[in-house]
């Protein structure tokens, strides 16, 4: 029974996504919309990161939150090195040090 539910869910999900994509497949996306789509990933990732950093135990927390300085350190590393892996490593090391020592 569970496999039937999984199969039906997969088919319905595919149909909903394909209906949108299939209807736009033969059309050109206007240039203003195409340029705006470039900002979608940045906006989504920013929302995910900010909510993860600021919300601790379902409360927005600014004090005694080691994630905020780690985020700032990672942001500075991103501006200096322009390398995603270096930014992630520096941010994680900063978060680990702040959690461990403070």
Secondary structure, DSSP 8 states (H G I E B T S, - for coil): -HHHHHHHHHHHHHHHHHHHHHHHTTS---HHHHHHHTTHHHHHHHHHHHHHHHEETTEE--TT-HHHHHHHHHHHHHHHH--HHHHHHHHHHHHHHHHHH-
